[in-house]
């Protein structure tokens, strides 16, 4: 049975302990509608952060395909629309009936009710209750699906997830697809910069130079065990975000030479190249070590506990003690040797994570967008520390580009760190506006999306402000 539509707007009491006569006057009092909007926005956050509700989505890739087909088919119809909200409403009106099956509606109701029962925070309960009211409006009040905030929220998040997936997939395959066109055999080879680095890391002269370093004494036995393959220390190239850049700078002037990978190199030149490579890795280590060292110590401790060989256990314990003293210069040498071992040993290359990183960044290590793209992939993998490093690296490499600022702005926005997010997003906006003036036909998408992030930031600021003001009891 359908519920009766109320004739008049229901009244809601303002939750305020102050007597009515002492209540301060407001030029724009918070109404029940304000509270409704607040709950709706919070519900969107719950959908994206609650694991049990992350499956409450329309099929993202089907949605993208259907959206493209409709826009292509109804191009003239959409061209007449000048108002973006009207455009989006028409899209929803055409697509939602296909996705709002009785099974989906029932599933949504079950999941929302289950989450409401277990929700502890009042704000979460209010938002979930609001979502259930919107669900009831679909089943009882016959509110048009395109105007239902619940379906609009799920539609927008599903579309956003689909676009993120496609963007990430494009990033990971773009370089490989380019290689397929010119030379399929290159797909099984490492980038030239990495091949050259591997070559030098296998020279005796390179290791002689490293072992001669005074700081390596505490790690000599441990390095020997690593090189023999007694155990593997977990380390990934996307934790050494500056490494591709410094390797590229080392080799960029010689990449075009036909004998770039030649083995017939005089010993004197090998000495020079080994020394240059050591310095290049050292530059990366100095920038990335403070970020990496705490995790590296934890991994060594975990490896030590699993070891049955008492000698190896003792070496690991000594290394952990030395590495925990962050001011020790030997830490840098240890990491240089560990990176060199990783590059030169096939056992370290059994994972795809390292290959994705190098194929993405080494397309052009001077292009800040590559770091931004991979940083967003790491955020999706929930490796936010590494992502932050990549965005900062993008700024160091090209401070005139907006990509690094935008990445950090999005990163801090997800962390609800408003001040930092505002700083970086507005720097990104200022930079992209400057670049858009120089290239009027480009960067429209990026300019639009940065402005959308700033709108999201402003909504978050308003929400934070609202939390310290008297609240309205909606239900």
C-alpha positions as CSV (number, residue, x, y, z in Angstrom):
1,X,0.0,0.0,0.0
2,X,1.3,3.4,-0.9
3,X,1.7,5.9,1.9
4,X,-0.2,9.2,1.8
5,X,1.9,12.2,0.6
6,X,1.9,14.8,3.5
7,X,0.1,18.0,2.7
8,X,2.1,20.3,4.9
9,X,5.8,20.3,5.7
10,X,6.4,18.5,9.0
11,X,7.9,20.4,11.9
12,X,11.2,19.6,13.4
13,X,12.5,20.7,16.8
14,X,15.9,22.4,17.1
15,X,18.1,20.6,19.6
16,X,19.2,23.5,21.8
17,X,19.2,23.6,25.6
18,X,19.0,27.4,25.7
19,X,15.6,29.0,26.6
20,X,13.7,30.3,23.6
21,X,13.9,34.0,24.7
22,X,17.7,33.8,25.0
23,X,18.3,32.0,21.7
24,X,20.5,34.2,19.4
25,X,18.9,35.4,16.2
26,X,20.4,34.0,12.9
27,X,20.1,35.5,9.5
28,X,20.1,32.1,7.9
29,X,18.8,29.5,10.5
30,X,19.6,25.8,9.9
31,X,16.4,24.2,8.6
32,X,15.4,20.5,8.3
33,X,16.4,20.8,4.6
34,X,19.9,21.8,5.7
35,X,20.1,18.8,7.9
36,X,18.8,16.6,5.1
37,X,21.5,17.8,2.7
38,X,24.1,17.3,5.4
39,X,22.9,13.7,6.0
40,X,22.9,13.0,2.3
41,X,26.5,14.1,1.9
42,X,27.6,12.1,4.8
43,X,25.8,9.1,3.4
44,X,27.9,9.4,0.3
45,X,31.1,9.2,2.5
46,X,29.7,6.1,4.3
47,X,29.1,4.4,1.0
48,X,32.7,4.9,0.0
49,X,34.4,4.0,3.3
50,X,32.2,1.2,4.8
51,X,33.5,-2.2,3.5
52,X,30.0,-3.8,3.7
53,X,28.5,-1.1,1.6
54,X,31.2,-0.9,-1.1
55,X,29.3,-3.5,-3.1
56,X,26.2,-1.3,-3.2
57,X,27.0,-0.1,-6.7
58,X,25.6,-0.3,-10.2
59,X,28.0,-2.3,-12.5
60,X,30.6,0.4,-13.2
61,X,31.8,-0.8,-16.6
62,X,28.2,-1.5,-17.9
63,X,27.2,2.0,-16.7
64,X,30.1,3.6,-18.7
65,X,29.2,1.6,-21.8
66,X,25.5,2.4,-21.6
67,X,26.3,6.1,-21.0
68,X,28.4,6.3,-24.1
69,X,25.8,4.5,-26.2
70,X,23.0,6.8,-25.0
71,X,25.0,10.0,-25.6
72,X,26.1,8.9,-29.0
73,X,22.5,7.8,-30.0
74,X,20.8,10.9,-28.5
75,X,23.5,13.5,-29.5
76,X,21.1,16.1,-30.9
77,X,18.9,15.8,-27.8
78,X,21.8,16.4,-25.4
79,X,23.3,19.2,-27.5
80,X,20.1,21.3,-26.8
81,X,20.7,21.0,-23.0
82,X,22.7,24.0,-21.7
83,X,22.2,23.3,-18.0
84,X,24.6,20.6,-16.5
85,X,22.2,19.5,-13.7
86,X,19.5,19.0,-16.4
87,X,21.9,17.0,-18.5
88,X,22.8,14.7,-15.6
89,X,19.1,14.3,-14.7
90,X,18.2,13.3,-18.2
91,X,21.1,10.7,-18.2
92,X,19.8,9.3,-14.9
93,X,16.3,9.1,-16.2
94,X,17.4,7.1,-19.2
95,X,19.8,4.7,-17.4
96,X,18.5,4.1,-13.9
97,X,15.3,2.0,-14.8
98,X,17.6,-0.6,-16.3
99,X,19.7,-0.9,-13.1
100,X,17.0,-0.5,-10.4
101,X,15.7,-4.0,-10.4
102,X,13.6,-5.4,-7.6
103,X,16.7,-7.5,-6.5
104,X,18.9,-4.4,-6.4
105,X,16.3,-2.4,-4.3
106,X,15.9,-5.3,-1.9
107,X,19.6,-5.8,-1.6
108,X,20.0,-2.0,-0.9
109,X,17.4,-2.2,1.8
110,X,18.9,-5.2,3.5
111,X,22.4,-3.7,3.6
112,X,21.3,-0.3,4.8
113,X,19.2,-1.8,7.6
114,X,22.1,-4.1,8.7
115,X,24.5,-1.2,8.7
116,X,22.0,1.0,10.6
117,X,21.7,-1.6,13.4
118,X,25.5,-1.8,13.9
119,X,26.2,1.9,13.4
120,X,27.7,3.5,16.6
121,X,28.0,7.2,15.6
122,X,24.9,9.3,15.6
123,X,25.9,11.1,12.4
124,X,26.2,7.7,10.7
125,X,22.8,6.6,12.0
126,X,21.2,9.8,10.8
127,X,22.7,9.5,7.3
128,X,21.6,5.8,7.0
129,X,18.1,6.6,8.2
130,X,17.9,9.4,5.6
131,X,19.0,6.9,2.9
132,X,16.2,4.5,4.0
133,X,13.7,7.4,3.8
134,X,14.8,7.9,0.2
135,X,14.5,4.2,-0.4
136,X,10.9,4.3,0.9
137,X,10.2,7.2,-1.4
138,X,11.1,4.9,-4.3
139,X,8.9,2.0,-3.1
140,X,5.9,4.0,-1.6
141,X,5.8,7.6,-2.8
142,X,6.8,7.0,-6.4
143,X,9.4,9.8,-6.5
144,X,10.9,9.8,-10.0
145,X,14.1,7.7,-10.0
146,X,16.1,10.5,-11.5
147,X,15.2,12.8,-8.6
148,X,15.8,10.3,-5.8
149,X,19.0,11.4,-3.9
150,X,19.7,7.7,-2.9
151,X,19.9,6.5,-6.5
152,X,21.7,9.7,-7.6
153,X,24.4,9.1,-5.0
154,X,24.9,5.5,-5.9
155,X,24.8,6.4,-9.6
156,X,27.5,9.1,-9.2
157,X,29.8,6.9,-7.1
158,X,29.4,4.0,-9.5
159,X,30.3,6.3,-12.4
160,X,33.3,7.7,-10.5
161,X,34.6,4.2,-9.6
162,X,34.3,3.2,-13.2
163,X,36.2,6.2,-14.5
164,X,38.9,5.7,-11.9
165,X,39.3,2.0,-12.9
166,X,39.5,3.0,-16.6
167,X,42.0,5.7,-15.9
168,X,44.2,3.3,-13.9
169,X,44.0,0.7,-16.5
170,X,45.0,3.2,-19.2
171,X,48.0,4.3,-17.1
172,X,49.2,0.7,-16.7
173,X,48.8,-0.3,-20.4
174,X,49.5,2.9,-22.3
175,X,53.3,2.4,-22.5
176,X,52.9,-1.3,-23.3
177,X,50.4,-0.6,-26.1
178,X,52.8,1.9,-27.6
179,X,55.5,-0.8,-27.6
180,X,53.2,-3.3,-29.3
181,X,52.9,-1.0,-32.3
182,X,56.6,-0.7,-32.9
183,X,58.2,-3.8,-31.6
184,X,56.3,-6.6,-29.8
185,X,59.6,-8.2,-28.7
186,X,60.2,-5.2,-26.4
187,X,57.4,-6.3,-24.2
188,X,59.6,-9.0,-22.7
189,X,62.5,-6.6,-22.1
190,X,63.2,-4.1,-19.4
191,X,63.5,-0.3,-20.2
192,X,66.9,0.6,-21.5
193,X,67.7,2.6,-18.3
194,X,67.0,-0.4,-16.2
195,X,68.9,-2.8,-18.4
196,X,72.0,-0.6,-18.2
197,X,71.6,-0.3,-14.4
198,X,71.4,-4.1,-14.2
199,X,74.5,-4.5,-16.3
200,X,76.6,-2.2,-14.0
201,X,75.2,-3.8,-10.9
202,X,76.7,-7.1,-12.0
203,X,80.2,-5.8,-12.5
204,X,82.8,-6.8,-9.9
205,X,84.2,-3.2,-9.8
206,X,80.8,-1.9,-8.7
207,X,80.7,-4.2,-5.7
208,X,84.4,-3.6,-4.9
209,X,83.7,0.1,-4.7
210,X,80.7,-0.4,-2.4
211,X,82.4,-2.8,0.0
212,X,85.2,-0.3,0.3
213,X,82.8,2.1,2.0
214,X,83.5,2.4,5.7
215,X,79.8,2.4,6.6
216,X,79.2,-1.1,5.2
217,X,81.2,-2.9,7.8
218,X,78.2,-3.5,10.1
219,X,76.2,-4.9,7.1
220,X,78.9,-6.9,5.4
221,X,77.7,-10.4,6.5
222,X,74.1,-9.5,5.9
223,X,74.8,-8.3,2.4
224,X,76.7,-11.5,1.7
225,X,73.7,-13.6,2.8
226,X,71.4,-11.5,0.6
227,X,73.6,-11.9,-2.4
228,X,73.8,-15.7,-1.9
229,X,70.0,-15.7,-1.9
230,X,69.7,-17.0,1.7
231,X,66.6,-14.8,2.1
232,X,64.9,-11.8,0.4
233,X,64.2,-8.5,2.1
234,X,60.9,-7.0,0.9
235,X,61.6,-3.8,-1.0
236,X,59.7,-2.2,-3.9
237,X,60.7,0.4,-6.5
238,X,57.7,2.5,-5.9
239,X,59.0,3.0,-2.4
240,X,62.1,4.6,-4.0
241,X,60.2,7.1,-6.0
242,X,63.2,9.2,-6.9
243,X,65.2,6.4,-8.3
244,X,64.0,6.3,-11.9
245,X,64.6,10.1,-12.2
246,X,68.2,10.0,-11.0
247,X,68.9,6.9,-13.2
248,X,67.4,8.7,-16.2
249,X,69.6,11.8,-15.5
250,X,72.7,9.5,-15.3
251,X,72.1,7.8,-18.7
252,X,69.9,10.3,-20.7
253,X,72.8,11.7,-22.8
254,X,73.9,8.2,-23.9
255,X,70.5,6.5,-24.5
256,X,70.6,7.2,-28.3
257,X,74.0,5.6,-28.8
258,X,73.9,2.2,-30.6
259,X,76.5,0.7,-28.2
260,X,74.7,1.9,-25.0
261,X,74.3,-1.7,-23.7
262,X,77.7,-2.9,-25.0
263,X,79.7,-5.2,-22.7
264,X,83.0,-4.1,-24.3
265,X,83.8,-1.2,-21.9
266,X,87.4,-0.5,-20.8
267,X,88.1,-1.0,-17.1
268,X,88.7,2.7,-16.5
269,X,85.3,3.6,-17.9
270,X,83.7,0.8,-15.8
271,X,85.2,2.4,-12.7
272,X,83.7,5.8,-13.6
273,X,80.3,4.3,-14.5
274,X,80.2,2.3,-11.3
275,X,81.0,5.4,-9.2
276,X,78.4,7.5,-11.1
277,X,75.7,4.8,-10.6
278,X,76.5,4.6,-6.9
279,X,76.1,8.4,-6.6
280,X,72.8,8.3,-8.5
281,X,71.3,5.7,-6.2
282,X,72.7,7.5,-3.2
283,X,70.8,10.7,-4.3
284,X,67.6,8.8,-4.4
285,X,68.3,7.1,-1.0
286,X,68.9,10.4,0.8
287,X,65.5,11.6,-0.3
288,X,63.5,8.4,0.2
289,X,65.3,6.8,3.2
290,X,63.5,8.9,5.9
291,X,60.2,7.7,4.5
292,X,61.3,4.1,4.0
293,X,63.5,3.3,7.0
294,X,60.8,2.7,9.6
295,X,59.1,0.1,7.4
296,X,62.4,-1.5,6.4
297,X,63.4,-2.0,10.1
298,X,60.0,-3.7,10.7
299,X,60.5,-6.0,7.7
300,X,64.0,-6.9,8.9
301,X,62.7,-7.7,12.3
302,X,60.0,-9.9,10.8
303,X,62.6,-11.7,8.7
304,X,64.8,-12.2,11.7
305,X,62.0,-13.9,13.7
306,X,61.4,-16.4,10.8
307,X,65.1,-17.3,10.5
308,X,66.4,-20.7,11.8
309,X,70.1,-19.9,11.2
310,X,71.4,-18.3,14.4
311,X,74.3,-16.7,12.5
312,X,71.9,-15.0,10.1
313,X,69.6,-14.0,13.0
314,X,72.6,-12.3,14.7
315,X,73.5,-10.4,11.5
316,X,69.9,-9.2,11.1
317,X,69.8,-8.1,14.8
318,X,73.0,-6.1,14.3
319,X,71.6,-4.6,11.1
320,X,68.4,-3.6,12.9
321,X,70.3,-1.9,15.7
322,X,72.4,0.0,13.2
323,X,69.5,1.0,11.0
324,X,67.4,2.2,14.0
325,X,70.1,4.8,14.6
326,X,68.8,7.1,11.9
327,X,71.8,9.4,11.9
328,X,74.2,6.7,10.9
329,X,75.7,7.3,7.4
330,X,76.0,3.5,6.9
331,X,72.3,3.4,6.5
332,X,72.7,5.0,3.1
333,X,75.3,2.5,2.0
334,X,73.2,-0.4,3.1
335,X,70.3,0.7,1.1
336,X,72.5,1.3,-2.0
337,X,73.7,-2.2,-1.7
338,X,70.2,-3.6,-1.1
339,X,68.9,-1.7,-4.2
340,X,71.8,-2.9,-6.3
341,X,71.1,-6.5,-5.2
342,X,67.4,-6.1,-6.0
343,X,68.2,-4.8,-9.5
344,X,70.7,-7.5,-10.3
345,X,68.9,-10.5,-8.9
346,X,66.1,-12.2,-10.8
347,X,64.5,-13.4,-7.6
348,X,63.5,-9.8,-6.8
349,X,61.6,-9.4,-10.1
350,X,58.9,-12.0,-9.7
351,X,56.2,-9.4,-8.9
352,X,54.4,-7.1,-11.4
353,X,54.4,-4.1,-9.0
354,X,57.9,-3.2,-9.9
355,X,57.4,-3.6,-13.6
356,X,54.2,-1.4,-13.6
357,X,56.2,1.3,-11.7
358,X,59.0,1.4,-14.2
359,X,56.9,1.2,-17.3
360,X,54.7,4.0,-16.0
361,X,57.5,6.4,-14.8
362,X,60.2,5.6,-17.3
363,X,57.8,6.6,-20.2
364,X,59.2,10.0,-19.3
365,X,60.8,10.5,-15.9
366,X,60.6,14.3,-16.4
367,X,56.8,14.3,-16.8
368,X,55.1,15.1,-13.5
369,X,51.8,13.5,-14.8
370,X,53.3,10.0,-14.7
371,X,54.0,10.4,-11.0
372,X,50.5,11.7,-10.4
373,X,49.0,8.8,-12.3
374,X,51.0,6.2,-10.4
375,X,50.3,8.0,-7.1
376,X,46.6,7.6,-7.7
377,X,47.1,3.9,-8.4
378,X,48.9,3.6,-5.0
379,X,46.0,5.4,-3.3
380,X,43.6,2.8,-4.7
381,X,46.0,0.1,-3.4
382,X,45.8,1.9,0.0
383,X,49.5,2.7,0.0
384,X,49.0,6.4,0.8
385,X,52.5,7.0,2.3
386,X,54.1,6.0,-1.0
387,X,51.5,8.0,-3.0
388,X,52.4,11.2,-1.0
389,X,56.1,10.6,-1.8
390,X,55.3,10.4,-5.5
391,X,53.3,13.6,-5.5
392,X,56.1,15.4,-3.7
393,X,58.6,14.0,-6.1
394,X,56.4,15.3,-9.0
395,X,56.7,18.8,-7.5
396,X,60.5,18.5,-7.1
397,X,60.9,17.4,-10.7
398,X,58.6,20.0,-12.2
399,X,57.4,22.8,-9.8
400,X,55.8,24.6,-12.7
401,X,53.4,21.8,-13.4
402,X,50.1,21.4,-11.5
403,X,50.1,17.6,-11.3
404,X,52.1,17.3,-8.0
405,X,50.1,20.0,-6.3
406,X,46.8,18.5,-7.5
407,X,47.8,15.0,-6.2
408,X,48.8,16.3,-2.8
409,X,45.6,18.4,-2.6
410,X,43.5,15.2,-3.4
411,X,45.6,13.2,-0.9
412,X,45.0,15.7,2.0
413,X,41.4,16.0,1.0
414,X,40.9,12.3,1.5
415,X,42.6,12.6,4.9
416,X,40.3,15.5,5.9
417,X,43.3,17.7,6.4
418,X,41.6,20.8,5.2
419,X,44.3,23.4,5.5
420,X,46.9,21.4,3.5
421,X,44.3,20.3,1.0
422,X,43.3,24.0,0.4
423,X,46.9,25.1,0.0
424,X,47.7,22.5,-2.6
425,X,44.4,22.6,-4.5
426,X,44.5,26.3,-4.9
427,X,48.2,26.1,-6.1
428,X,47.1,23.5,-8.6
429,X,44.3,25.7,-9.8
430,X,46.5,28.7,-10.1
431,X,49.1,26.7,-12.1
432,X,46.6,25.0,-14.4
433,X,44.9,28.3,-15.1
434,X,48.2,29.8,-16.1
435,X,49.0,26.8,-18.4
436,X,45.5,26.9,-19.9
437,X,46.0,30.5,-20.9
438,X,49.1,29.4,-22.9
439,X,47.2,26.4,-24.4
440,X,43.6,27.5,-24.7
441,X,42.6,24.2,-26.5
442,X,43.9,22.0,-23.7
443,X,43.5,21.2,-20.0
444,X,39.7,21.8,-19.9
445,X,39.1,18.5,-18.2
446,X,41.8,19.0,-15.6
447,X,40.6,22.6,-14.9
448,X,37.1,21.3,-14.4
449,X,38.1,18.4,-12.1
450,X,40.3,20.7,-9.9
451,X,37.4,23.1,-9.5
452,X,35.2,20.1,-8.6
453,X,37.8,19.1,-5.9
454,X,37.7,22.6,-4.5
455,X,33.9,22.5,-4.4
456,X,34.2,19.2,-2.4
457,X,36.7,20.9,-0.1
458,X,34.3,23.8,0.5
459,X,31.5,21.3,1.3
460,X,33.8,19.6,3.8
461,X,34.7,23.0,5.4
462,X,31.0,23.8,5.7
463,X,30.4,20.3,7.2
464,X,33.2,20.9,9.8
465,X,31.7,24.2,10.6
466,X,28.2,22.7,11.0
467,X,29.5,20.2,13.5
468,X,30.3,22.9,16.0
469,X,26.9,24.5,15.6
470,X,23.6,23.4,17.3
471,X,22.1,20.4,15.4
472,X,18.6,19.6,14.3
473,X,16.8,16.5,15.2
474,X,15.6,15.2,11.8
475,X,14.1,12.0,13.0
